[in-house]
Amino acid sequence: MTFRALNHLRSCDLILAEDTRQTKKLLNHFEINNSVESYHQNNEHGKLSYVIHKLTQGLHITYCTDAGTPGISDPGFLLVREAIAQNIKVECLPGATAFVPALVASGLPCDRFVFEGFLPHKKGRQKRLTNLIDEERTMVFYESPHRILKTLNQFVEFFGSERGASISREISKMHESQYRGTLAEVIEQLAADTVKGEFVVCIAGKP
C-alpha cells in the first residue's frame, strides 16, 4: 500500500469494494473506519447511476478491487467511462497488477506485448485464438487453476508445442512460483505440481 492510497481511503466519503469482506480486512489493518458499500460485476450495471449521482453531488468515492487494479480483468471500467462522460475527475492510484511483474519476470520480450486477459470460456474462444496465431508480440493471458492445463494444451494446438512460455502463479503472494520453457515443458512442469491459485500466462509471439 502506498501512503497516497491510504490517504485516499482515510479521507474519502465512501469506499466501494468488489468484496466488502476482503476490503474490510485491509481497512481494519490500517484502522480506517469509512463507510463501505459493495460494487461488483453482478451489481455494477444497476448501481452505476446511484454512484454517479453521489459523485455529481461532490462526494469523493474510492473504489477497491480484491487482488489487482480496477478495470484490469476486474470491475471498474463502466464506472470510469461514465464518470468521464459526466466530466467527473478520475484518478488511478498505482497498485498491484499481476500481468506487469509476470511479464517482466518471463524472460520474453516485453517492450511490445498484447494483453488478452481471460479468454471467453465458450463462444468466441476459437475465433480469438485463431486471430492470435500470427501475433508477433508477446501475449499475456489470465487463467484460473481449474482451466489452466486445458488452456495450455489448447495453446499448443494453435501456437505449437515449441513456442516459448512463462507462467506465473500467485504473483506477490506466499506461494508465488514460475514455470518457464516451451509450452510442452511448462505443461509437464505444471502437471507434476499442485495446481492452485491464479495464473498469468505469457506466450512468445510468432517468430
MODELLER restraints for C-alpha pairs under 7 A, 6 or more apart:
rsr = mdl.restraints
at = mdl.atoms
rsr.add(forms.Gaussian(group=physical.xy_distance, feature=features.Distance(at['CA:5:A'], at['CA:93:A']), mean=6.51, stdev=0.5))
rsr.add(forms.Gaussian(group=physical.xy_distance, feature=features.Distance(at['CA:8:A'], at['CA:62:A']), mean=6.99, stdev=0.5))
rsr.add(forms.Gaussian(group=physical.xy_distance, feature=features.Distance(at['CA:9:A'], at['CA:62:A']), mean=6.60, stdev=0.5))
rsr.add(forms.Gaussian(group=physical.xy_distance, feature=features.Distance(at['CA:10:A'], at['CA:32:A']), mean=5.99, stdev=0.5))
rsr.add(forms.Gaussian(group=physical.xy_distance, feature=features.Distance(at['CA:10:A'], at['CA:34:A']), mean=6.84, stdev=0.5))
rsr.add(forms.Gaussian(group=physical.xy_distance, feature=features.Distance(at['CA:12:A'], at['CA:60:A']), mean=5.05, stdev=0.5))
rsr.add(forms.Gaussian(group=physical.xy_distance, feature=features.Distance(at['CA:12:A'], at['CA:61:A']), mean=5.72, stdev=0.5))
rsr.add(forms.Gaussian(group=physical.xy_distance, feature=features.Distance(at['CA:12:A'], at['CA:62:A']), mean=6.49, stdev=0.5))
rsr.add(forms.Gaussian(group=physical.xy_distance, feature=features.Distance(at['CA:13:A'], at['CA:59:A']), mean=5.96, stdev=0.5))
rsr.add(forms.Gaussian(group=physical.xy_distance, feature=features.Distance(at['CA:13:A'], at['CA:60:A']), mean=5.28, stdev=0.5))
rsr.add(forms.Gaussian(group=physical.xy_distance, feature=features.Distance(at['CA:13:A'], at['CA:61:A']), mean=5.93, stdev=0.5))
rsr.add(forms.Gaussian(group=physical.xy_distance, feature=features.Distance(at['CA:14:A'], at['CA:34:A']), mean=6.54, stdev=0.5))
rsr.add(forms.Gaussian(group=physical.xy_distance, feature=features.Distance(at['CA:14:A'], at['CA:35:A']), mean=5.28, stdev=0.5))
rsr.add(forms.Gaussian(group=physical.xy_distance, feature=features.Distance(at['CA:14:A'], at['CA:36:A']), mean=6.10, stdev=0.5))
rsr.add(forms.Gaussian(group=physical.xy_distance, feature=features.Distance(at['CA:14:A'], at['CA:60:A']), mean=6.76, stdev=0.5))
rsr.add(forms.Gaussian(group=physical.xy_distance, feature=features.Distance(at['CA:14:A'], at['CA:61:A']), mean=4.93, stdev=0.5))
rsr.add(forms.Gaussian(group=physical.xy_distance, feature=features.Distance(at['CA:14:A'], at['CA:62:A']), mean=6.47, stdev=0.5))
rsr.add(forms.Gaussian(group=physical.xy_distance, feature=features.Distance(at['CA:15:A'], at['CA:34:A']), mean=6.95, stdev=0.5))
rsr.add(forms.Gaussian(group=physical.xy_distance, feature=features.Distance(at['CA:15:A'], at['CA:35:A']), mean=6.07, stdev=0.5))
rsr.add(forms.Gaussian(group=physical.xy_distance, feature=features.Distance(at['CA:15:A'], at['CA:36:A']), mean=4.73, stdev=0.5))
rsr.add(forms.Gaussian(group=physical.xy_distance, feature=features.Distance(at['CA:15:A'], at['CA:37:A']), mean=6.38, stdev=0.5))
rsr.add(forms.Gaussian(group=physical.xy_distance, feature=features.Distance(at['CA:15:A'], at['CA:61:A']), mean=5.77, stdev=0.5))
rsr.add(forms.Gaussian(group=physical.xy_distance, feature=features.Distance(at['CA:15:A'], at['CA:62:A']), mean=4.88, stdev=0.5))
rsr.add(forms.Gaussian(group=physical.xy_distance, feature=features.Distance(at['CA:15:A'], at['CA:63:A']), mean=5.82, stdev=0.5))
rsr.add(forms.Gaussian(group=physical.xy_distance, feature=features.Distance(at['CA:16:A'], at['CA:36:A']), mean=5.78, stdev=0.5))
rsr.add(forms.Gaussian(group=physical.xy_distance, feature=features.Distance(at['CA:16:A'], at['CA:37:A']), mean=5.01, stdev=0.5))
rsr.add(forms.Gaussian(group=physical.xy_distance, feature=features.Distance(at['CA:16:A'], at['CA:38:A']), mean=5.61, stdev=0.5))
rsr.add(forms.Gaussian(group=physical.xy_distance, feature=features.Distance(at['CA:16:A'], at['CA:39:A']), mean=5.72, stdev=0.5))
rsr.add(forms.Gaussian(group=physical.xy_distance, feature=features.Distance(at['CA:16:A'], at['CA:62:A']), mean=6.10, stdev=0.5))
rsr.add(forms.Gaussian(group=physical.xy_distance, feature=features.Distance(at['CA:16:A'], at['CA:63:A']), mean=4.59, stdev=0.5))
rsr.add(forms.Gaussian(group=physical.xy_distance, feature=features.Distance(at['CA:16:A'], at['CA:64:A']), mean=6.17, stdev=0.5))
rsr.add(forms.Gaussian(group=physical.xy_distance, feature=features.Distance(at['CA:17:A'], at['CA:23:A']), mean=6.28, stdev=0.5))
rsr.add(forms.Gaussian(group=physical.xy_distance, feature=features.Distance(at['CA:17:A'], at['CA:36:A']), mean=6.87, stdev=0.5))
rsr.add(forms.Gaussian(group=physical.xy_distance, feature=features.Distance(at['CA:17:A'], at['CA:37:A']), mean=6.14, stdev=0.5))
rsr.add(forms.Gaussian(group=physical.xy_distance, feature=features.Distance(at['CA:17:A'], at['CA:38:A']), mean=4.92, stdev=0.5))
rsr.add(forms.Gaussian(group=physical.xy_distance, feature=features.Distance(at['CA:17:A'], at['CA:39:A']), mean=5.47, stdev=0.5))
rsr.add(forms.Gaussian(group=physical.xy_distance, feature=features.Distance(at['CA:17:A'], at['CA:63:A']), mean=5.89, stdev=0.5))
rsr.add(forms.Gaussian(group=physical.xy_distance, feature=features.Distance(at['CA:17:A'], at['CA:64:A']), mean=4.89, stdev=0.5))
rsr.add(forms.Gaussian(group=physical.xy_distance, feature=features.Distance(at['CA:17:A'], at['CA:65:A']), mean=5.92, stdev=0.5))
rsr.add(forms.Gaussian(group=physical.xy_distance, feature=features.Distance(at['CA:18:A'], at['CA:38:A']), mean=5.85, stdev=0.5))
rsr.add(forms.Gaussian(group=physical.xy_distance, feature=features.Distance(at['CA:18:A'], at['CA:39:A']), mean=5.16, stdev=0.5))
rsr.add(forms.Gaussian(group=physical.xy_distance, feature=features.Distance(at['CA:18:A'], at['CA:40:A']), mean=4.67, stdev=0.5))
rsr.add(forms.Gaussian(group=physical.xy_distance, feature=features.Distance(at['CA:18:A'], at['CA:64:A']), mean=6.39, stdev=0.5))
rsr.add(forms.Gaussian(group=physical.xy_distance, feature=features.Distance(at['CA:18:A'], at['CA:65:A']), mean=4.87, stdev=0.5))
rsr.add(forms.Gaussian(group=physical.xy_distance, feature=features.Distance(at['CA:18:A'], at['CA:66:A']), mean=6.19, stdev=0.5))
rsr.add(forms.Gaussian(group=physical.xy_distance, feature=features.Distance(at['CA:19:A'], at['CA:38:A']), mean=6.29, stdev=0.5))
rsr.add(forms.Gaussian(group=physical.xy_distance, feature=features.Distance(at['CA:19:A'], at['CA:66:A']), mean=6.54, stdev=0.5))
rsr.add(forms.Gaussian(group=physical.xy_distance, feature=features.Distance(at['CA:20:A'], at['CA:36:A']), mean=6.85, stdev=0.5))
rsr.add(forms.Gaussian(group=physical.xy_distance, feature=features.Distance(at['CA:20:A'], at['CA:37:A']), mean=6.73, stdev=0.5))
rsr.add(forms.Gaussian(group=physical.xy_distance, feature=features.Distance(at['CA:20:A'], at['CA:38:A']), mean=5.86, stdev=0.5))
rsr.add(forms.Gaussian(group=physical.xy_distance, feature=features.Distance(at['CA:22:A'], at['CA:66:A']), mean=6.52, stdev=0.5))
rsr.add(forms.Gaussian(group=physical.xy_distance, feature=features.Distance(at['CA:23:A'], at['CA:66:A']), mean=6.98, stdev=0.5))
rsr.add(forms.Gaussian(group=physical.xy_distance, feature=features.Distance(at['CA:27:A'], at['CA:33:A']), mean=6.97, stdev=0.5))
rsr.add(forms.Gaussian(group=physical.xy_distance, feature=features.Distance(at['CA:40:A'], at['CA:75:A']), mean=5.92, stdev=0.5))
rsr.add(forms.Gaussian(group=physical.xy_distance, feature=features.Distance(at['CA:41:A'], at['CA:75:A']), mean=5.68, stdev=0.5))
rsr.add(forms.Gaussian(group=physical.xy_distance, feature=features.Distance(at['CA:48:A'], at['CA:79:A']), mean=6.50, stdev=0.5))
rsr.add(forms.Gaussian(group=physical.xy_distance, feature=features.Distance(at['CA:52:A'], at['CA:83:A']), mean=6.65, stdev=0.5))
rsr.add(forms.Gaussian(group=physical.xy_distance, feature=features.Distance(at['CA:64:A'], at['CA:70:A']), mean=6.86, stdev=0.5))
rsr.add(forms.Gaussian(group=physical.xy_distance, feature=features.Distance(at['CA:65:A'], at['CA:74:A']), mean=6.98, stdev=0.5))
rsr.add(forms.Gaussian(group=physical.xy_distance, feature=features.Distance(at['CA:68:A'], at['CA:96:A']), mean=5.13, stdev=0.5))
rsr.add(forms.Gaussian(group=physical.xy_distance, feature=features.Distance(at['CA:68:A'], at['CA:97:A']), mean=4.93, stdev=0.5))
rsr.add(forms.Gaussian(group=physical.xy_distance, feature=features.Distance(at['CA:68:A'], at['CA:98:A']), mean=6.73, stdev=0.5))
rsr.add(forms.Gaussian(group=physical.xy_distance, feature=features.Distance(at['CA:69:A'], at['CA:95:A']), mean=6.45, stdev=0.5))
rsr.add(forms.Gaussian(group=physical.xy_distance, feature=features.Distance(at['CA:69:A'], at['CA:96:A']), mean=6.20, stdev=0.5))
rsr.add(forms.Gaussian(group=physical.xy_distance, feature=features.Distance(at['CA:69:A'], at['CA:97:A']), mean=5.62, stdev=0.5))
rsr.add(forms.Gaussian(group=physical.xy_distance, feature=features.Distance(at['CA:70:A'], at['CA:76:A']), mean=5.01, stdev=0.5))
rsr.add(forms.Gaussian(group=physical.xy_distance, feature=features.Distance(at['CA:71:A'], at['CA:77:A']), mean=4.79, stdev=0.5))
rsr.add(forms.Gaussian(group=physical.xy_distance, feature=features.Distance(at['CA:73:A'], at['CA:117:A']), mean=6.21, stdev=0.5))
rsr.add(forms.Gaussian(group=physical.xy_distance, feature=features.Distance(at['CA:80:A'], at['CA:90:A']), mean=6.95, stdev=0.5))
rsr.add(forms.Gaussian(group=physical.xy_distance, feature=features.Distance(at['CA:98:A'], at['CA:171:A']), mean=6.11, stdev=0.5))
rsr.add(forms.Gaussian(group=physical.xy_distance, feature=features.Distance(at['CA:99:A'], at['CA:200:A']), mean=6.28, stdev=0.5))
rsr.add(forms.Gaussian(group=physical.xy_distance, feature=features.Distance(at['CA:102:A'], at['CA:168:A']), mean=5.83, stdev=0.5))
rsr.add(forms.Gaussian(group=physical.xy_distance, feature=features.Distance(at['CA:102:A'], at['CA:200:A']), mean=6.53, stdev=0.5))
rsr.add(forms.Gaussian(group=physical.xy_distance, feature=features.Distance(at['CA:103:A'], at['CA:110:A']), mean=6.43, stdev=0.5))
rsr.add(forms.Gaussian(group=physical.xy_distance, feature=features.Distance(at['CA:103:A'], at['CA:202:A']), mean=6.57, stdev=0.5))
rsr.add(forms.Gaussian(group=physical.xy_distance, feature=features.Distance(at['CA:104:A'], at['CA:110:A']), mean=6.58, stdev=0.5))
rsr.add(forms.Gaussian(group=physical.xy_distance, feature=features.Distance(at['CA:106:A'], at['CA:166:A']), mean=5.24, stdev=0.5))
rsr.add(forms.Gaussian(group=physical.xy_distance, feature=features.Distance(at['CA:106:A'], at['CA:202:A']), mean=6.92, stdev=0.5))
rsr.add(forms.Gaussian(group=physical.xy_distance, feature=features.Distance(at['CA:108:A'], at['CA:138:A']), mean=6.92, stdev=0.5))
rsr.add(forms.Gaussian(group=physical.xy_distance, feature=features.Distance(at['CA:108:A'], at['CA:204:A']), mean=6.34, stdev=0.5))
rsr.add(forms.Gaussian(group=physical.xy_distance, feature=features.Distance(at['CA:109:A'], at['CA:138:A']), mean=6.40, stdev=0.5))
rsr.add(forms.Gaussian(group=physical.xy_distance, feature=features.Distance(at['CA:110:A'], at['CA:138:A']), mean=6.80, stdev=0.5))
rsr.add(forms.Gaussian(group=physical.xy_distance, feature=features.Distance(at['CA:112:A'], at['CA:137:A']), mean=5.82, stdev=0.5))
rsr.add(forms.Gaussian(group=physical.xy_distance, feature=features.Distance(at['CA:112:A'], at['CA:138:A']), mean=6.87, stdev=0.5))
rsr.add(forms.Gaussian(group=physical.xy_distance, feature=features.Distance(at['CA:113:A'], at['CA:137:A']), mean=4.84, stdev=0.5))
rsr.add(forms.Gaussian(group=physical.xy_distance, feature=features.Distance(at['CA:113:A'], at['CA:138:A']), mean=4.61, stdev=0.5))
rsr.add(forms.Gaussian(group=physical.xy_distance, feature=features.Distance(at['CA:113:A'], at['CA:139:A']), mean=5.86, stdev=0.5))
rsr.add(forms.Gaussian(group=physical.xy_distance, feature=features.Distance(at['CA:114:A'], at['CA:137:A']), mean=6.41, stdev=0.5))
rsr.add(forms.Gaussian(group=physical.xy_distance, feature=features.Distance(at['CA:114:A'], at['CA:138:A']), mean=6.27, stdev=0.5))
rsr.add(forms.Gaussian(group=physical.xy_distance, feature=features.Distance(at['CA:114:A'], at['CA:139:A']), mean=5.01, stdev=0.5))
rsr.add(forms.Gaussian(group=physical.xy_distance, feature=features.Distance(at['CA:114:A'], at['CA:140:A']), mean=6.25, stdev=0.5))
rsr.add(forms.Gaussian(group=physical.xy_distance, feature=features.Distance(at['CA:115:A'], at['CA:139:A']), mean=6.06, stdev=0.5))
rsr.add(forms.Gaussian(group=physical.xy_distance, feature=features.Distance(at['CA:115:A'], at['CA:140:A']), mean=4.81, stdev=0.5))
rsr.add(forms.Gaussian(group=physical.xy_distance, feature=features.Distance(at['CA:115:A'], at['CA:141:A']), mean=6.45, stdev=0.5))
rsr.add(forms.Gaussian(group=physical.xy_distance, feature=features.Distance(at['CA:116:A'], at['CA:140:A']), mean=5.82, stdev=0.5))
rsr.add(forms.Gaussian(group=physical.xy_distance, feature=features.Distance(at['CA:116:A'], at['CA:141:A']), mean=5.22, stdev=0.5))
rsr.add(forms.Gaussian(group=physical.xy_distance, feature=features.Distance(at['CA:117:A'], at['CA:140:A']), mean=6.81, stdev=0.5))
rsr.add(forms.Gaussian(group=physical.xy_distance, feature=features.Distance(at['CA:117:A'], at['CA:141:A']), mean=4.59, stdev=0.5))
rsr.add(forms.Gaussian(group=physical.xy_distance, feature=features.Distance(at['CA:117:A'], at['CA:142:A']), mean=4.88, stdev=0.5))
rsr.add(forms.Gaussian(group=physical.xy_distance, feature=features.Distance(at['CA:118:A'], at['CA:141:A']), mean=5.96, stdev=0.5))
rsr.add(forms.Gaussian(group=physical.xy_distance, feature=features.Distance(at['CA:118:A'], at['CA:142:A']), mean=4.90, stdev=0.5))
rsr.add(forms.Gaussian(group=physical.xy_distance, feature=features.Distance(at['CA:118:A'], at['CA:143:A']), mean=6.04, stdev=0.5))
rsr.add(forms.Gaussian(group=physical.xy_distance, feature=features.Distance(at['CA:119:A'], at['CA:125:A']), mean=6.23, stdev=0.5))
rsr.add(forms.Gaussian(group=physical.xy_distance, feature=features.Distance(at['CA:129:A'], at['CA:158:A']), mean=6.95, stdev=0.5))
rsr.add(forms.Gaussian(group=physical.xy_distance, feature=features.Distance(at['CA:133:A'], at['CA:158:A']), mean=6.31, stdev=0.5))
rsr.add(forms.Gaussian(group=physical.xy_distance, feature=features.Distance(at['CA:133:A'], at['CA:159:A']), mean=6.24, stdev=0.5))
rsr.add(forms.Gaussian(group=physical.xy_distance, feature=features.Distance(at['CA:134:A'], at['CA:206:A']), mean=5.89, stdev=0.5))
rsr.add(forms.Gaussian(group=physical.xy_distance, feature=features.Distance(at['CA:135:A'], at['CA:205:A']), mean=5.64, stdev=0.5))
rsr.add(forms.Gaussian(group=physical.xy_distance, feature=features.Distance(at['CA:135:A'], at['CA:206:A']), mean=5.81, stdev=0.5))
rsr.add(forms.Gaussian(group=physical.xy_distance, feature=features.Distance(at['CA:136:A'], at['CA:205:A']), mean=4.08, stdev=0.5))
rsr.add(forms.Gaussian(group=physical.xy_distance, feature=features.Distance(at['CA:136:A'], at['CA:206:A']), mean=4.56, stdev=0.5))
rsr.add(forms.Gaussian(group=physical.xy_distance, feature=features.Distance(at['CA:136:A'], at['CA:207:A']), mean=6.60, stdev=0.5))
rsr.add(forms.Gaussian(group=physical.xy_distance, feature=features.Distance(at['CA:137:A'], at['CA:204:A']), mean=7.00, stdev=0.5))
rsr.add(forms.Gaussian(group=physical.xy_distance, feature=features.Distance(at['CA:137:A'], at['CA:205:A']), mean=4.58, stdev=0.5))
rsr.add(forms.Gaussian(group=physical.xy_distance, feature=features.Distance(at['CA:138:A'], at['CA:202:A']), mean=6.74, stdev=0.5))
rsr.add(forms.Gaussian(group=physical.xy_distance, feature=features.Distance(at['CA:138:A'], at['CA:203:A']), mean=5.72, stdev=0.5))
rsr.add(forms.Gaussian(group=physical.xy_distance, feature=features.Distance(at['CA:138:A'], at['CA:204:A']), mean=4.69, stdev=0.5))
rsr.add(forms.Gaussian(group=physical.xy_distance, feature=features.Distance(at['CA:138:A'], at['CA:205:A']), mean=4.66, stdev=0.5))
rsr.add(forms.Gaussian(group=physical.xy_distance, feature=features.Distance(at['CA:139:A'], at['CA:202:A']), mean=5.60, stdev=0.5))
rsr.add(forms.Gaussian(group=physical.xy_distance, feature=features.Distance(at['CA:139:A'], at['CA:203:A']), mean=5.07, stdev=0.5))
rsr.add(forms.Gaussian(group=physical.xy_distance, feature=features.Distance(at['CA:139:A'], at['CA:204:A']), mean=6.43, stdev=0.5))
rsr.add(forms.Gaussian(group=physical.xy_distance, feature=features.Distance(at['CA:139:A'], at['CA:205:A']), mean=6.52, stdev=0.5))
rsr.add(forms.Gaussian(group=physical.xy_distance, feature=features.Distance(at['CA:140:A'], at['CA:200:A']), mean=7.00, stdev=0.5))
rsr.add(forms.Gaussian(group=physical.xy_distance, feature=features.Distance(at['CA:140:A'], at['CA:201:A']), mean=5.67, stdev=0.5))
rsr.add(forms.Gaussian(group=physical.xy_distance, feature=features.Distance(at['CA:140:A'], at['CA:202:A']), mean=4.57, stdev=0.5))
rsr.add(forms.Gaussian(group=physical.xy_distance, feature=features.Distance(at['CA:140:A'], at['CA:203:A']), mean=6.48, stdev=0.5))
rsr.add(forms.Gaussian(group=physical.xy_distance, feature=features.Distance(at['CA:141:A'], at['CA:200:A']), mean=5.78, stdev=0.5))
rsr.add(forms.Gaussian(group=physical.xy_distance, feature=features.Distance(at['CA:141:A'], at['CA:201:A']), mean=5.05, stdev=0.5))
rsr.add(forms.Gaussian(group=physical.xy_distance, feature=features.Distance(at['CA:141:A'], at['CA:202:A']), mean=6.48, stdev=0.5))
rsr.add(forms.Gaussian(group=physical.xy_distance, feature=features.Distance(at['CA:142:A'], at['CA:199:A']), mean=5.86, stdev=0.5))
rsr.add(forms.Gaussian(group=physical.xy_distance, feature=features.Distance(at['CA:142:A'], at['CA:200:A']), mean=4.75, stdev=0.5))
rsr.add(forms.Gaussian(group=physical.xy_distance, feature=features.Distance(at['CA:142:A'], at['CA:201:A']), mean=6.19, stdev=0.5))
rsr.add(forms.Gaussian(group=physical.xy_distance, feature=features.Distance(at['CA:143:A'], at['CA:198:A']), mean=6.49, stdev=0.5))
rsr.add(forms.Gaussian(group=physical.xy_distance, feature=features.Distance(at['CA:143:A'], at['CA:199:A']), mean=5.23, stdev=0.5))
rsr.add(forms.Gaussian(group=physical.xy_distance, feature=features.Distance(at['CA:143:A'], at['CA:200:A']), mean=6.42, stdev=0.5))
rsr.add(forms.Gaussian(group=physical.xy_distance, feature=features.Distance(at['CA:144:A'], at['CA:198:A']), mean=5.30, stdev=0.5))
rsr.add(forms.Gaussian(group=physical.xy_distance, feature=features.Distance(at['CA:144:A'], at['CA:199:A']), mean=6.16, stdev=0.5))
rsr.add(forms.Gaussian(group=physical.xy_distance, feature=features.Distance(at['CA:145:A'], at['CA:195:A']), mean=5.82, stdev=0.5))
rsr.add(forms.Gaussian(group=physical.xy_distance, feature=features.Distance(at['CA:145:A'], at['CA:196:A']), mean=5.34, stdev=0.5))
rsr.add(forms.Gaussian(group=physical.xy_distance, feature=features.Distance(at['CA:145:A'], at['CA:197:A']), mean=5.87, stdev=0.5))
rsr.add(forms.Gaussian(group=physical.xy_distance, feature=features.Distance(at['CA:145:A'], at['CA:198:A']), mean=6.11, stdev=0.5))
rsr.add(forms.Gaussian(group=physical.xy_distance, feature=features.Distance(at['CA:149:A'], at['CA:187:A']), mean=6.77, stdev=0.5))
rsr.add(forms.Gaussian(group=physical.xy_distance, feature=features.Distance(at['CA:152:A'], at['CA:187:A']), mean=6.81, stdev=0.5))
rsr.add(forms.Gaussian(group=physical.xy_distance, feature=features.Distance(at['CA:156:A'], at['CA:183:A']), mean=6.61, stdev=0.5))
rsr.add(forms.Gaussian(group=physical.xy_distance, feature=features.Distance(at['CA:161:A'], at['CA:182:A']), mean=6.58, stdev=0.5))
rsr.add(forms.Gaussian(group=physical.xy_distance, feature=features.Distance(at['CA:161:A'], at['CA:183:A']), mean=5.15, stdev=0.5))
rsr.add(forms.Gaussian(group=physical.xy_distance, feature=features.Distance(at['CA:161:A'], at['CA:184:A']), mean=5.04, stdev=0.5))
rsr.add(forms.Gaussian(group=physical.xy_distance, feature=features.Distance(at['CA:162:A'], at['CA:182:A']), mean=5.04, stdev=0.5))
rsr.add(forms.Gaussian(group=physical.xy_distance, feature=features.Distance(at['CA:162:A'], at['CA:183:A']), mean=6.02, stdev=0.5))
rsr.add(forms.Gaussian(group=physical.xy_distance, feature=features.Distance(at['CA:162:A'], at['CA:184:A']), mean=6.60, stdev=0.5))
rsr.add(forms.Gaussian(group=physical.xy_distance, feature=features.Distance(at['CA:163:A'], at['CA:182:A']), mean=5.32, stdev=0.5))
rsr.add(forms.Gaussian(group=physical.xy_distance, feature=features.Distance(at['CA:163:A'], at['CA:183:A']), mean=5.78, stdev=0.5))
rsr.add(forms.Gaussian(group=physical.xy_distance, feature=features.Distance(at['CA:163:A'], at['CA:204:A']), mean=6.40, stdev=0.5))
rsr.add(forms.Gaussian(group=physical.xy_distance, feature=features.Distance(at['CA:164:A'], at['CA:181:A']), mean=5.77, stdev=0.5))
rsr.add(forms.Gaussian(group=physical.xy_distance, feature=features.Distance(at['CA:164:A'], at['CA:182:A']), mean=4.35, stdev=0.5))
rsr.add(forms.Gaussian(group=physical.xy_distance, feature=features.Distance(at['CA:164:A'], at['CA:183:A']), mean=6.12, stdev=0.5))
rsr.add(forms.Gaussian(group=physical.xy_distance, feature=features.Distance(at['CA:164:A'], at['CA:203:A']), mean=6.05, stdev=0.5))
rsr.add(forms.Gaussian(group=physical.xy_distance, feature=features.Distance(at['CA:164:A'], at['CA:204:A']), mean=5.15, stdev=0.5))
rsr.add(forms.Gaussian(group=physical.xy_distance, feature=features.Distance(at['CA:165:A'], at['CA:180:A']), mean=5.90, stdev=0.5))
rsr.add(forms.Gaussian(group=physical.xy_distance, feature=features.Distance(at['CA:165:A'], at['CA:181:A']), mean=5.64, stdev=0.5))
rsr.add(forms.Gaussian(group=physical.xy_distance, feature=features.Distance(at['CA:165:A'], at['CA:182:A']), mean=5.46, stdev=0.5))
rsr.add(forms.Gaussian(group=physical.xy_distance, feature=features.Distance(at['CA:165:A'], at['CA:183:A']), mean=5.62, stdev=0.5))
rsr.add(forms.Gaussian(group=physical.xy_distance, feature=features.Distance(at['CA:165:A'], at['CA:202:A']), mean=5.60, stdev=0.5))
rsr.add(forms.Gaussian(group=physical.xy_distance, feature=features.Distance(at['CA:165:A'], at['CA:203:A']), mean=4.54, stdev=0.5))
rsr.add(forms.Gaussian(group=physical.xy_distance, feature=features.Distance(at['CA:165:A'], at['CA:204:A']), mean=6.02, stdev=0.5))
rsr.add(forms.Gaussian(group=physical.xy_distance, feature=features.Distance(at['CA:166:A'], at['CA:179:A']), mean=5.66, stdev=0.5))
rsr.add(forms.Gaussian(group=physical.xy_distance, feature=features.Distance(at['CA:166:A'], at['CA:180:A']), mean=4.40, stdev=0.5))
rsr.add(forms.Gaussian(group=physical.xy_distance, feature=features.Distance(at['CA:166:A'], at['CA:181:A']), mean=6.60, stdev=0.5))
rsr.add(forms.Gaussian(group=physical.xy_distance, feature=features.Distance(at['CA:166:A'], at['CA:201:A']), mean=6.03, stdev=0.5))
rsr.add(forms.Gaussian(group=physical.xy_distance, feature=features.Distance(at['CA:166:A'], at['CA:202:A']), mean=5.12, stdev=0.5))
rsr.add(forms.Gaussian(group=physical.xy_distance, feature=features.Distance(at['CA:166:A'], at['CA:203:A']), mean=6.63, stdev=0.5))
rsr.add(forms.Gaussian(group=physical.xy_distance, feature=features.Distance(at['CA:167:A'], at['CA:178:A']), mean=5.66, stdev=0.5))
rsr.add(forms.Gaussian(group=physical.xy_distance, feature=features.Distance(at['CA:167:A'], at['CA:179:A']), mean=5.04, stdev=0.5))
rsr.add(forms.Gaussian(group=physical.xy_distance, feature=features.Distance(at['CA:167:A'], at['CA:180:A']), mean=6.42, stdev=0.5))
rsr.add(forms.Gaussian(group=physical.xy_distance, feature=features.Distance(at['CA:167:A'], at['CA:199:A']), mean=6.69, stdev=0.5))
rsr.add(forms.Gaussian(group=physical.xy_distance, feature=features.Distance(at['CA:167:A'], at['CA:200:A']), mean=5.71, stdev=0.5))
rsr.add(forms.Gaussian(group=physical.xy_distance, feature=features.Distance(at['CA:167:A'], at['CA:201:A']), mean=4.60, stdev=0.5))
rsr.add(forms.Gaussian(group=physical.xy_distance, feature=features.Distance(at['CA:167:A'], at['CA:202:A']), mean=6.21, stdev=0.5))
rsr.add(forms.Gaussian(group=physical.xy_distance, feature=features.Distance(at['CA:168:A'], at['CA:177:A']), mean=5.90, stdev=0.5))
rsr.add(forms.Gaussian(group=physical.xy_distance, feature=features.Distance(at['CA:168:A'], at['CA:178:A']), mean=4.71, stdev=0.5))
rsr.add(forms.Gaussian(group=physical.xy_distance, feature=features.Distance(at['CA:168:A'], at['CA:179:A']), mean=6.60, stdev=0.5))
rsr.add(forms.Gaussian(group=physical.xy_distance, feature=features.Distance(at['CA:168:A'], at['CA:199:A']), mean=5.65, stdev=0.5))
rsr.add(forms.Gaussian(group=physical.xy_distance, feature=features.Distance(at['CA:168:A'], at['CA:200:A']), mean=5.17, stdev=0.5))
rsr.add(forms.Gaussian(group=physical.xy_distance, feature=features.Distance(at['CA:168:A'], at['CA:201:A']), mean=6.57, stdev=0.5))
rsr.add(forms.Gaussian(group=physical.xy_distance, feature=features.Distance(at['CA:169:A'], at['CA:176:A']), mean=5.43, stdev=0.5))
rsr.add(forms.Gaussian(group=physical.xy_distance, feature=features.Distance(at['CA:169:A'], at['CA:177:A']), mean=5.25, stdev=0.5))
rsr.add(forms.Gaussian(group=physical.xy_distance, feature=features.Distance(at['CA:169:A'], at['CA:178:A']), mean=6.40, stdev=0.5))
rsr.add(forms.Gaussian(group=physical.xy_distance, feature=features.Distance(at['CA:169:A'], at['CA:197:A']), mean=6.33, stdev=0.5))
rsr.add(forms.Gaussian(group=physical.xy_distance, feature=features.Distance(at['CA:169:A'], at['CA:198:A']), mean=5.76, stdev=0.5))
rsr.add(forms.Gaussian(group=physical.xy_distance, feature=features.Distance(at['CA:169:A'], at['CA:199:A']), mean=4.63, stdev=0.5))
rsr.add(forms.Gaussian(group=physical.xy_distance, feature=features.Distance(at['CA:169:A'], at['CA:200:A']), mean=6.57, stdev=0.5))
rsr.add(forms.Gaussian(group=physical.xy_distance, feature=features.Distance(at['CA:170:A'], at['CA:176:A']), mean=4.67, stdev=0.5))
rsr.add(forms.Gaussian(group=physical.xy_distance, feature=features.Distance(at['CA:170:A'], at['CA:177:A']), mean=6.96, stdev=0.5))
rsr.add(forms.Gaussian(group=physical.xy_distance, feature=features.Distance(at['CA:170:A'], at['CA:197:A']), mean=5.63, stdev=0.5))
rsr.add(forms.Gaussian(group=physical.xy_distance, feature=features.Distance(at['CA:170:A'], at['CA:198:A']), mean=5.51, stdev=0.5))
rsr.add(forms.Gaussian(group=physical.xy_distance, feature=features.Distance(at['CA:170:A'], at['CA:199:A']), mean=6.56, stdev=0.5))
rsr.add(forms.Gaussian(group=physical.xy_distance, feature=features.Distance(at['CA:179:A'], at['CA:186:A']), mean=5.77, stdev=0.5))
rsr.add(forms.Gaussian(group=physical.xy_distance, feature=features.Distance(at['CA:179:A'], at['CA:189:A']), mean=6.92, stdev=0.5))
rsr.add(forms.Gaussian(group=physical.xy_distance, feature=features.Distance(at['CA:180:A'], at['CA:186:A']), mean=5.94, stdev=0.5))
